[in-house]
């Protein structure tokens, strides 16, 4: 939860190439450690269904709206401020929230909404990593 440069160095030393612990950003980034690069994939806590369901007592239809609003706003910002950096959002899903009939319906509507948005790419972690590797060199924010 509270990683530092030592954590990242230890992570890459174990052969791990990415982390989903980037809770403070929506920009994909890469850090360089002595053991190699580590890609930080943003994973904001607000987009995890479990926290919304258990701690904030949100129902799937409310989480649906939150996800749509979150991603739509990032897409709107991206369209108005075209830069080289793409925003990335990991949406954490759990079977006891979206695995229920109302949760599955909400997730289906979310995915359909995202697929209909011009600047939103619905994909998986591996595709994001592949795109990050093939993209122009990422910023090197930490060297250790």
PLY file of the C-alpha trace (Angstrom):
ply
format ascii 1.0
element vertex 144
property float x
property float y
property float z
element edge 143
property int vertex1
property int vertex2
end_header
0.00 0.00 0.00
2.78 2.44 0.81
5.56 1.63 -1.60
8.84 3.49 -1.79
11.95 3.23 -3.96
13.19 0.23 -1.94
9.89 -1.56 -2.53
10.17 -0.99 -6.27
13.78 -2.23 -6.37
12.83 -5.37 -4.44
9.83 -5.91 -6.72
11.86 -5.78 -9.93
14.59 -7.93 -8.35
11.95 -10.65 -8.02
11.14 -10.39 -11.74
7.89 -8.47 -11.39
7.44 -6.04 -14.27
4.38 -4.04 -13.23
2.48 -2.87 -10.21
-1.17 -2.01 -9.69
-0.41 -0.04 -6.55
-0.43 3.36 -8.25
-3.38 4.78 -6.35
-2.31 8.40 -6.67
-2.35 8.92 -10.43
-4.18 8.21 -13.64
-1.03 8.31 -15.77
0.83 5.14 -16.71
4.46 5.53 -15.73
7.68 3.62 -15.63
10.38 3.77 -13.03
13.87 2.46 -13.48
15.47 0.48 -10.68
18.84 -1.31 -10.46
17.03 -4.53 -11.38
15.16 -3.06 -14.32
12.04 -1.11 -15.20
8.74 -1.31 -13.37
5.55 -0.10 -14.99
3.12 1.54 -12.59
-0.48 1.03 -13.65
-2.93 3.40 -11.94
-5.39 1.63 -9.67
-7.45 4.26 -7.87
-9.27 2.95 -4.82
-12.47 4.74 -5.84
-12.86 2.46 -8.88
-12.77 -0.78 -6.88
-16.25 -2.21 -6.41
-15.45 -3.89 -3.08
-14.66 -0.64 -1.25
-17.69 1.08 -2.72
-19.93 -1.85 -1.78
-18.68 -2.61 1.74
-17.38 0.70 3.04
-19.63 3.18 1.27
-22.64 0.86 1.05
-23.10 1.52 -2.68
-25.30 -0.78 -4.72
-24.19 -2.00 -8.17
-26.27 0.61 -10.03
-24.54 3.34 -8.00
-21.11 1.87 -8.69
-22.09 1.73 -12.37
-22.72 5.47 -12.42
-19.50 6.15 -10.53
-17.45 4.16 -13.08
-19.15 5.83 -16.04
-18.69 9.30 -14.56
-15.05 8.63 -13.63
-14.01 7.34 -17.04
-16.14 9.81 -19.00
-14.57 12.73 -17.14
-11.05 11.45 -17.84
-11.97 11.04 -21.53
-13.40 14.57 -21.60
-10.21 15.95 -20.06
-8.08 13.97 -22.52
-10.04 15.32 -25.46
-9.68 18.91 -24.31
-5.98 18.56 -23.36
-4.44 16.32 -25.98
-1.00 15.23 -24.75
1.27 12.29 -25.30
0.24 10.74 -22.00
-2.80 8.52 -21.90
-4.81 8.17 -18.74
-5.36 4.67 -17.44
-8.01 3.39 -15.06
-8.12 -0.08 -13.58
-11.59 -1.06 -12.46
-11.45 -3.64 -9.71
-14.29 -6.13 -9.79
-15.19 -8.93 -7.39
-17.68 -11.78 -7.89
-19.68 -10.99 -4.77
-20.45 -7.50 -6.15
-20.61 -7.75 -9.93
-21.17 -11.51 -9.93
-24.74 -11.03 -8.76
-27.53 -10.55 -11.33
-27.83 -6.81 -10.63
-24.05 -6.45 -10.55
-23.63 -8.26 -13.86
-26.28 -6.04 -15.45
-24.54 -2.93 -14.14
-21.14 -4.10 -15.41
-22.63 -4.92 -18.81
-24.02 -1.38 -19.08
-20.67 0.09 -18.01
-18.77 -1.87 -20.64
-21.26 -0.93 -23.35
-20.96 2.73 -22.37
-17.16 2.55 -22.51
-17.19 0.79 -25.89
-19.35 3.61 -27.26
-16.92 6.31 -26.14
-14.43 7.44 -28.77
-11.36 7.79 -26.53
-11.95 4.83 -24.22
-10.12 1.55 -24.80
-11.58 -1.42 -22.90
-8.77 -3.92 -22.53
-6.75 -5.98 -20.08
-3.49 -5.47 -18.22
-1.39 -7.40 -20.73
-2.54 -5.20 -23.61
-1.74 -2.08 -21.57
1.74 -3.45 -20.84
2.29 -4.31 -24.51
1.24 -0.80 -25.52
3.48 0.76 -22.87
6.50 -1.21 -24.06
5.92 -0.34 -27.71
5.25 3.35 -27.00
7.84 6.08 -26.92
10.16 5.93 -23.92
8.25 6.57 -20.71
9.37 9.07 -18.11
11.91 7.75 -15.70
10.73 9.10 -12.41
12.91 7.24 -9.91
16.38 5.80 -10.24
17.73 3.59 -7.51
0 1
1 2
2 3
3 4
4 5
5 6
6 7
7 8
8 9
9 10
10 11
11 12
12 13
13 14
14 15
15 16
16 17
17 18
18 19
19 20
20 21
21 22
22 23
23 24
24 25
25 26
26 27
27 28
28 29
29 30
30 31
31 32
32 33
33 34
34 35
35 36
36 37
37 38
38 39
39 40
40 41
41 42
42 43
43 44
44 45
45 46
46 47
47 48
48 49
49 50
50 51
51 52
52 53
53 54
54 55
55 56
56 57
57 58
58 59
59 60
60 61
61 62
62 63
63 64
64 65
65 66
66 67
67 68
68 69
69 70
70 71
71 72
72 73
73 74
74 75
75 76
76 77
77 78
78 79
79 80
80 81
81 82
82 83
83 84
84 85
85 86
86 87
87 88
88 89
89 90
90 91
91 92
92 93
93 94
94 95
95 96
96 97
97 98
98 99
99 100
100 101
101 102
102 103
103 104
104 105
105 106
106 107
107 108
108 109
109 110
110 111
111 112
112 113
113 114
114 115
115 116
116 117
117 118
118 119
119 120
120 121
121 122
122 123
123 124
124 125
125 126
126 127
127 128
128 129
129 130
130 131
131 132
132 133
133 134
134 135
135 136
136 137
137 138
138 139
139 140
140 141
141 142
142 143
